[in-house]
Amino acid sequence: MTGSPEPDSVRAPALTGQRVVLIGGSAGIGLETARLARTEGADVTLVARDRQRLDRAAREVGADRVVSLDATDTGQLAAFFDESSAPIDHLLYTGPGPSYAPLDEIDMDQVADDVAAHLMVPLLIARKSVGRVRAGGTLLFMGGTGGRRPTKGFAVISALTAAMPAMTRNLALEIAPVRVNLIAAGFVDTPLSARLLGDELDARREYLRTTLPIGRVVGPADIAALAVHLMVNTAVTGATYDIDGGQQIV
């Protein structure tokens, strides 16, 4: 008969000596993932636009490096990889939030920006990761579940919701043995959600508390826990993981 498993209090940190890069790491999901990665022993690099927010976030989680750039600017993003000398073990790209508009109000420039942020940027990250992300490491991209159900005003986000899992599967083949996975989230209670919903935020929270099977709202720490699990579990690639508190089944 085998002995009892080691209690968590004596478990060795899972990411000791590994480098985790968070693109979009100054707030919300990226920041919480950085915090958890640090507790698991990782060295953390935070990447985002606003240098002041980056510096505050770095002090908060103990990040050892910050890089201020606009990830949707392909030139700046390519230069970040070209100038990075330290190997990367894991990278999470959160990206900007989705935009919604009925067909007759769609801004085509915004559509181009959305496609660039959710498809072109991950493609560039994947291409630049070859030779820079260690074998068995992972790229993690953030997507969503909200566009799976046809809804007026969701034409663009529904197309991106369908495209990202397919892209993830193909990238996992193309850049193996680097792993590529997608986290598809429902509503997450982040500063971005607060900006998008404005005065409707509290009503949305209360609705989800009373309707979701988990009886609470999904937060950034929930996404961070999944992200770090996918970094550690080297058997997973090409997969899309839903995390929405059961929102799709009610």
DRENDO-1510 file (C-alpha; in Angstrom, 1 decimal, always signed):
<recs>
REC; n; res; u; v; w
REC; 1; MET; +0.0; +0.0; +0.0 .
REC; 2; THR; +1.4; +3.4; -1.0 .
REC; 3; GLY; +1.7; +6.3; +1.4 .
REC; 4; SER; -0.5; +9.3; +1.5 .
REC; 5; PRO; +0.1; +12.1; -1.1 .
REC; 6; GLU; +2.3; +15.0; +0.0 .
REC; 7; PRO; +0.2; +17.8; +1.4 .
REC; 8; ASP; +0.2; +21.0; -0.6 .
REC; 9; SER; +2.2; +22.7; +2.1 .
REC; 10; VAL; +5.3; +20.7; +1.2 .
REC; 11; ARG; +4.7; +20.4; -2.6 .
REC; 12; ALA; +7.5; +21.8; -4.6 .
REC; 13; PRO; +6.6; +24.9; -6.7 .
REC; 14; ALA; +5.7; +23.7; -10.2 .
REC; 15; LEU; +7.4; +26.4; -12.2 .
REC; 16; THR; +10.7; +26.9; -10.4 .
REC; 17; GLY; +13.4; +28.3; -12.8 .
REC; 18; GLN; +11.0; +28.8; -15.6 .
REC; 19; ARG; +10.2; +32.1; -17.4 .
REC; 20; VAL; +6.6; +33.1; -17.9 .
REC; 21; VAL; +5.7; +36.0; -20.2 .
REC; 22; LEU; +2.3; +37.7; -19.8 .
REC; 23; ILE; +1.3; +39.9; -22.7 .
REC; 24; GLY; -1.4; +42.0; -21.2 .
REC; 25; GLY; +0.0; +41.5; -17.8 .
REC; 26; SER; -0.6; +44.7; -16.0 .
REC; 27; ALA; -4.2; +44.0; -14.9 .
REC; 28; GLY; -7.0; +41.4; -14.8 .
REC; 29; ILE; -6.3; +37.9; -16.0 .
REC; 30; GLY; -2.7; +38.6; -17.0 .
REC; 31; LEU; -1.8; +40.1; -13.6 .
REC; 32; GLU; -3.5; +37.2; -11.7 .
REC; 33; THR; -1.7; +34.7; -13.8 .
REC; 34; ALA; +1.6; +36.5; -13.1 .
REC; 35; ARG; +0.9; +36.4; -9.4 .
REC; 36; LEU; +0.2; +32.7; -9.4 .
REC; 37; ALA; +3.1; +31.9; -11.6 .
REC; 38; ARG; +5.4; +33.7; -9.1 .
REC; 39; THR; +4.0; +31.7; -6.2 .
REC; 40; GLU; +4.9; +28.6; -8.3 .
REC; 41; GLY; +8.5; +29.8; -8.6 .
REC; 42; ALA; +8.5; +31.3; -12.1 .
REC; 43; ASP; +10.5; +34.4; -13.2 .
REC; 44; VAL; +7.9; +36.7; -14.7 .
REC; 45; THR; +8.0; +39.2; -17.5 .
REC; 46; LEU; +5.0; +41.6; -17.8 .
REC; 47; VAL; +4.2; +43.2; -21.2 .
REC; 48; ALA; +1.6; +45.9; -21.7 .
REC; 49; ARG; +1.2; +49.4; -23.1 .
REC; 50; ASP; +1.0; +51.6; -20.0 .
REC; 51; ARG; +4.4; +51.8; -18.3 .
REC; 52; GLN; +3.1; +53.3; -15.0 .
REC; 53; ARG; +0.6; +50.4; -14.7 .
REC; 54; LEU; +3.3; +47.9; -15.6 .
REC; 55; ASP; +5.6; +49.3; -12.9 .
REC; 56; ARG; +2.9; +49.1; -10.3 .
REC; 57; ALA; +2.0; +45.5; -11.3 .
REC; 58; ALA; +5.6; +44.5; -11.3 .
REC; 59; ARG; +6.0; +45.7; -7.7 .
REC; 60; GLU; +2.8; +44.0; -6.7 .
REC; 61; VAL; +3.7; +40.5; -8.0 .
REC; 62; GLY; +7.5; +40.7; -7.9 .
REC; 63; ALA; +8.0; +40.5; -11.6 .
REC; 64; ASP; +11.7; +40.8; -12.7 .
REC; 65; ARG; +11.1; +42.5; -16.0 .
REC; 66; VAL; +8.6; +44.8; -17.7 .
REC; 67; VAL; +8.3; +45.7; -21.3 .
REC; 68; SER; +6.1; +48.6; -22.5 .
REC; 69; LEU; +4.7; +48.0; -26.0 .
REC; 70; ASP; +1.5; +47.8; -28.0 .
REC; 71; ALA; +1.0; +44.1; -28.8 .
REC; 72; THR; -1.3; +45.0; -31.7 .
REC; 73; ASP; +1.6; +46.8; -33.4 .
REC; 74; THR; +3.2; +44.0; -35.2 .
REC; 75; GLY; +6.5; +45.8; -35.5 .
REC; 76; GLN; +6.8; +46.4; -31.8 .
REC; 77; LEU; +5.7; +42.8; -31.0 .
REC; 78; ALA; +8.2; +41.3; -33.5 .
REC; 79; ALA; +11.0; +43.5; -32.0 .
REC; 80; PHE; +10.2; +42.2; -28.5 .
REC; 81; PHE; +10.9; +38.6; -29.6 .
REC; 82; ASP; +13.9; +39.6; -31.7 .
REC; 83; GLU; +15.5; +41.4; -28.8 .
REC; 84; SER; +14.7; +38.9; -26.1 .
REC; 85; SER; +17.8; +36.8; -25.2 .
REC; 86; ALA; +16.4; +34.7; -22.4 .
REC; 87; PRO; +14.5; +31.6; -23.4 .
REC; 88; ILE; +10.8; +31.6; -22.7 .
REC; 89; ASP; +9.0; +28.6; -21.1 .
REC; 90; HIS; +5.4; +29.8; -21.2 .
REC; 91; LEU; +3.5; +32.8; -22.7 .
REC; 92; LEU; +0.0; +34.0; -22.1 .
REC; 93; TYR; -1.6; +36.6; -24.5 .
REC; 94; THR; -4.8; +38.0; -23.2 .
REC; 95; GLY; -5.5; +40.6; -25.9 .
REC; 96; PRO; -8.2; +43.3; -25.9 .
REC; 97; GLY; -11.9; +42.7; -25.2 .
REC; 98; PRO; -14.4; +41.9; -27.9 .
REC; 99; SER; -16.6; +44.5; -29.6 .
REC; 100; TYR; -20.2; +44.1; -30.3 .
REC; 101; ALA; -22.4; +46.0; -32.8 .
REC; 102; PRO; -25.5; +45.3; -34.9 .
REC; 103; LEU; -24.8; +44.9; -38.6 .
REC; 104; ASP; -25.8; +48.4; -39.7 .
REC; 105; GLU; -23.6; +49.9; -37.0 .
REC; 106; ILE; -20.4; +47.9; -37.5 .
REC; 107; ASP; -17.3; +50.0; -37.8 .
REC; 108; MET; -15.1; +48.3; -40.4 .
REC; 109; ASP; -11.9; +49.7; -39.0 .
REC; 110; GLN; -12.9; +48.2; -35.7 .
REC; 111; VAL; -13.5; +44.9; -37.4 .
REC; 112; ALA; -10.0; +45.0; -38.8 .
REC; 113; ASP; -8.6; +45.8; -35.4 .
REC; 114; ASP; -10.5; +42.9; -33.8 .
REC; 115; VAL; -9.3; +40.4; -36.5 .
REC; 116; ALA; -5.7; +41.7; -36.1 .
REC; 117; ALA; -5.8; +41.4; -32.2 .
REC; 118; HIS; -7.4; +38.0; -32.1 .
REC; 119; LEU; -6.0; +36.2; -35.1 .
REC; 120; MET; -3.0; +38.1; -36.6 .
REC; 121; VAL; -1.3; +38.7; -33.2 .
REC; 122; PRO; -1.5; +35.1; -32.1 .
REC; 123; LEU; -0.1; +34.0; -35.5 .
REC; 124; LEU; +2.8; +36.4; -35.1 .
REC; 125; ILE; +3.4; +35.2; -31.6 .
REC; 126; ALA; +3.5; +31.6; -32.7 .
REC; 127; ARG; +5.9; +32.3; -35.6 .
REC; 128; LYS; +8.2; +34.3; -33.4 .
REC; 129; SER; +8.1; +31.6; -30.6 .
REC; 130; VAL; +9.9; +29.1; -32.8 .
REC; 131; GLY; +13.4; +28.8; -31.3 .
REC; 132; ARG; +12.5; +31.1; -28.5 .
REC; 133; VAL; +10.0; +29.1; -26.5 .
REC; 134; ARG; +11.5; +25.9; -25.0 .
REC; 135; ALA; +10.3; +22.5; -26.2 .
REC; 136; GLY; +7.4; +21.4; -24.1 .
REC; 137; GLY; +6.6; +25.0; -23.1 .
REC; 138; THR; +3.3; +26.5; -24.1 .
REC; 139; LEU; +1.6; +29.4; -25.8 .
REC; 140; LEU; -1.8; +30.3; -24.2 .
REC; 141; PHE; -4.3; +32.5; -26.0 .
REC; 142; MET; -7.5; +33.9; -24.5 .
REC; 143; GLY; -10.8; +33.5; -26.4 .
REC; 144; GLY; -14.4; +33.4; -25.4 .
REC; 145; THR; -17.6; +31.4; -25.4 .
REC; 146; GLY; -20.1; +34.2; -25.9 .
REC; 147; GLY; -20.1; +34.0; -29.7 .
REC; 148; ARG; -21.1; +30.4; -29.9 .
REC; 149; ARG; -24.8; +31.2; -29.8 .
REC; 150; PRO; -26.2; +33.2; -32.7 .
REC; 151; THR; -27.2; +36.7; -31.4 .
REC; 152; LYS; -27.9; +40.0; -33.1 .
REC; 153; GLY; -24.8; +42.1; -32.9 .
REC; 154; PHE; -22.4; +39.2; -32.6 .
REC; 155; ALA; -21.4; +38.7; -36.2 .
REC; 156; VAL; -17.8; +39.6; -35.7 .
REC; 157; ILE; -17.2; +38.0; -32.3 .
REC; 158; SER; -19.0; +34.8; -33.4 .
REC; 159; ALA; -16.6; +34.5; -36.3 .
REC; 160; LEU; -13.6; +35.0; -34.1 .
REC; 161; THR; -15.0; +32.6; -31.5 .
REC; 162; ALA; -15.2; +29.9; -34.2 .
REC; 163; ALA; -11.8; +30.7; -35.8 .
REC; 164; MET; -9.6; +30.7; -32.7 .
REC; 165; PRO; -10.0; +27.0; -31.7 .
REC; 166; ALA; -9.3; +25.9; -35.3 .
REC; 167; MET; -6.2; +28.1; -35.4 .
REC; 168; THR; -5.0; +26.8; -32.1 .
REC; 169; ARG; -5.2; +23.2; -33.3 .
REC; 170; ASN; -3.2; +24.0; -36.4 .
REC; 171; LEU; -0.6; +26.0; -34.6 .
REC; 172; ALA; -0.1; +23.1; -32.1 .
REC; 173; LEU; +0.9; +20.9; -35.1 .
REC; 174; GLU; +3.1; +23.5; -36.8 .
REC; 175; ILE; +5.2; +24.6; -33.9 .
REC; 176; ALA; +5.4; +21.3; -31.9 .
REC; 177; PRO; +7.0; +20.5; -29.6 .
REC; 178; VAL; +6.0; +23.9; -28.3 .
REC; 179; ARG; +2.4; +23.4; -27.1 .
REC; 180; VAL; -0.5; +25.8; -28.0 .
REC; 181; ASN; -3.8; +26.0; -26.1 .
REC; 182; LEU; -6.8; +28.3; -25.9 .
REC; 183; ILE; -8.7; +29.4; -22.9 .
REC; 184; ALA; -12.3; +30.2; -23.8 .
REC; 185; ALA; -13.9; +32.3; -21.0 .
REC; 186; GLY; -17.4; +33.5; -20.4 .
REC; 187; PHE; -17.9; +36.6; -18.3 .
REC; 188; VAL; -14.9; +37.3; -16.1 .
REC; 189; ASP; -15.1; +40.0; -13.4 .
REC; 190; THR; -12.1; +42.1; -14.5 .
REC; 191; PRO; -11.4; +45.8; -14.9 .
REC; 192; LEU; -12.0; +45.3; -18.7 .
REC; 193; SER; -15.5; +44.0; -18.0 .
REC; 194; ALA; -16.2; +46.9; -15.7 .
REC; 195; ARG; -15.2; +49.3; -18.6 .
REC; 196; LEU; -17.4; +47.5; -21.1 .
REC; 197; LEU; -20.5; +47.2; -18.9 .
REC; 198; GLY; -20.3; +50.5; -17.0 .
REC; 199; ASP; -23.4; +51.1; -14.9 .
REC; 200; GLU; -24.7; +47.6; -15.9 .
REC; 201; LEU; -21.9; +45.8; -14.1 .
REC; 202; ASP; -23.6; +45.2; -10.8 .
REC; 203; ALA; -26.8; +43.9; -12.4 .
REC; 204; ARG; -24.7; +41.5; -14.5 .
REC; 205; ARG; -22.9; +40.2; -11.5 .
REC; 206; GLU; -26.1; +39.6; -9.6 .
REC; 207; TYR; -27.7; +37.8; -12.6 .
REC; 208; LEU; -24.8; +35.5; -12.8 .
REC; 209; ARG; -24.7; +34.8; -9.1 .
REC; 210; THR; -28.3; +33.7; -9.2 .
REC; 211; THR; -28.2; +31.7; -12.5 .
REC; 212; LEU; -24.7; +30.1; -12.8 .
REC; 213; PRO; -24.5; +26.5; -11.5 .
REC; 214; ILE; -21.4; +27.5; -9.5 .
REC; 215; GLY; -23.4; +30.1; -7.7 .
REC; 216; ARG; -20.8; +32.9; -8.1 .
REC; 217; VAL; -19.1; +35.0; -10.7 .
REC; 218; VAL; -15.9; +33.8; -12.4 .
REC; 219; GLY; -12.9; +35.9; -11.5 .
REC; 220; PRO; -9.3; +36.4; -12.8 .
REC; 221; ALA; -7.9; +34.0; -10.2 .
REC; 222; ASP; -10.1; +31.2; -11.8 .
REC; 223; ILE; -8.6; +31.8; -15.2 .
REC; 224; ALA; -5.1; +32.1; -13.7 .
REC; 225; ALA; -5.4; +28.6; -12.0 .
REC; 226; LEU; -6.4; +27.1; -15.4 .
REC; 227; ALA; -3.6; +28.9; -17.2 .
REC; 228; VAL; -0.9; +27.7; -14.8 .
REC; 229; HIS; -2.3; +24.1; -14.9 .
REC; 230; LEU; -1.9; +24.2; -18.7 .
REC; 231; MET; +1.7; +25.4; -18.4 .
REC; 232; VAL; +2.5; +22.6; -16.0 .
REC; 233; ASN; +0.6; +19.7; -17.7 .
REC; 234; THR; +2.9; +18.8; -20.7 .
REC; 235; ALA; +0.3; +16.4; -22.1 .
REC; 236; VAL; -2.0; +19.1; -23.3 .
REC; 237; THR; -1.8; +20.8; -26.7 .
REC; 238; GLY; -4.2; +21.9; -29.4 .
REC; 239; ALA; -7.0; +22.1; -26.9 .
REC; 240; THR; -9.7; +24.7; -26.1 .
REC; 241; TYR; -10.7; +24.9; -22.5 .
REC; 242; ASP; -14.0; +26.5; -21.6 .
REC; 243; ILE; -14.3; +28.3; -18.3 .
REC; 244; ASP; -17.6; +30.1; -17.7 .
REC; 245; GLY; -19.1; +28.7; -14.5 .
REC; 246; GLY; -21.6; +26.7; -16.5 .
REC; 247; GLN; -23.0; +29.8; -18.4 .
REC; 248; GLN; -23.5; +27.8; -21.6 .
REC; 249; ILE; -25.7; +25.2; -20.0 .
REC; 250; VAL; -28.3; +27.4; -18.5 .
</recs>
